[in-house]
Amino acid sequence: MAGHDAMHQSNAGCCQGPVAGLAQTASVRHSTSEARASRFGRTVSRFEAMAEPLHDTGPTGLEGDAAESATTTLEGTFPTRVAAIDIGSNAMRFLAAEFIAPAHYTVLEQVRTPVRLGHDVFLTGRLTDAAMTAALDALGSYQQRMRTQDISQYRAVATSAVRDSVNGDDFVELARTQAGIDIATITGAEEVRLVHQAVRNRIDLGTDRWILVDLGGGSVEVSLVDDRDVYWSVSHGMGSVRLLEELQVAGDEPGRFRRRLAEYASTLRIPAVGRSRRAGFIATGGNIEALARLADAPADERGVSRLPVVVLRTLIEQMARMSYHQRVAELGLREDRADVILPAATVYEQLCTQAGFDVIHVPGVGLKDGIVIDLVDDYARHEPHVERQEQIVLNGAIALGRRFRFDAAHARHVARLALSIFDQLEGVHQLTRDDRRILIAGAALHDVGLFINYRKHHKHSFYIISQSELPGLAPGEILMAANVARYHRKGEPSPGHEPYMALTERQRSRVSRLAAIVRIADALDREHLQNVMEVRVRSDGGSIVIEPLGAGDMLLEKWAVQRKVAFFETVFGCHVRVKEPRS
């Protein structure tokens, strides 16, 4: 059928798809994943443990194919050495660490390179050739440092500047070909997840909920967290470099720039859920660490400083009266810190005041620390790590859906049924655990477009998902989840559908298989009443047998599935038979 560019043939022998070859590749990839996961027990996680998320809300991506190159499988035992590369808007950072156990490491080396990629991006939308050349030189030096430290396992991420630039993909490709560094451009939600990993390793968050603010050069992420999870997160385009480039006027007197900053930052809002009964206010980023040093803020035995807001306000007023050169000469600030520290301080002060706290906790860790902790956690506790990632995706999808007043019970139920079908047909679909995360998002959010209109709501769902950030998913994976939701009803993929054709051939095949599963799962909850409590799926010769189990005769659900099986049959190349339900 048109649009199904790479349908596959199952190695289970029960279904014959239009294109053979893909199954062999998928089988190799999947068996590799199984071999790795087998060290940690079972290889396939069931959704039952996720059916009711621990938290109702919680936004926290490596793109599917890029993930395999940017995050490499670690081999061997502790001690092990890893590295992190953080390509930010104001600077680049390199961290080499040796772990003796998960979350227990010694810093071997850390380097900060003052490459301001965001300087022109936030004005013109493009990374300049000069900035890219400087960044590539830095990456080359990091590559050499990893060789010197005998490090082969690393993760390199790019944030706001690369993410928001029109030529960011070109830079990523240059980094791969010229510097030998594979970069993943991550979402703000992924930044939050990684920073949270670092913070919880430094501060005992407990079960109380804290406001966590991570301020970079291009954006500021405000989150509600505890030791276990990120409950919600919002991102604002008010990074220190972005504010400087957008609000600074040549020849301006310092006081006027300060007032302009204050008025602009006053538009920041913390959602009401984050303003009541919270344990404290935590801030991360190079600027808040510099501010804590300027204030001589005392640190505890774990290196966490406490910066009183009243002292921060005094610093703001002091710096506002000083010129850039005075901040360098008198305060001892680096040249690439002296200009952005005032915008950053203003944002921190505004958010902490709005949250109702008078002290800022500064843990002295950031994105690069979270990267190495997460990388080693995946190695040491792979299966629990994957399950946490899936839970994060589900929580984030439910949080996004609730913003658009969707039916959360239906969303959870369809996701649970879809994953049950996915797990039972493991030998047929030849998909991976990465696809399982994408399925969670696409299934849970398939109806989110109803907020706009019932008519064409599958297309509205695509738009909402594709324009959102979902924790635990990369930008490319979010687009795949959006396409999965788009094809949960009505028309099938075709060459005339631009968003679908914009995917790679392999991504299109994965989307088609996932969407076919979601169609069946959605049909099983046709009336949003959760009458079908469970579904059994098995192969029987050249057919797939679907047996719904639940309350009543489920005649409507059976009818709905029979109406939706055509796409599934086309994708998997086999006949589908719906078994008479048992009460």
PyMOL commands that set and color helices and strands:
alter all, ss='L'
color gray80, all
select helices_A, chain A and resi 22-40+47-50+64-70+118-124+129-148+160-164+168-179+188-202+240-247+254-265+272-274+286-294+309-320+324-331+335-338+341-355+367-380+382-403+408-424+426-429+433-444+448-451+457-466+475-486+498-501+505-523+555-572
alter helices_A, ss='H'
color red, helices_A
select strands_A, chain A and resi 80-87+92-101+104-113+153-158+183-185+210-215+220-225+230-236+281-284+305-308+359-362+532-540+543-550+575-578
alter strands_A, ss='S'
color yellow, strands_A
deselect
rebuild
show_as cartoon
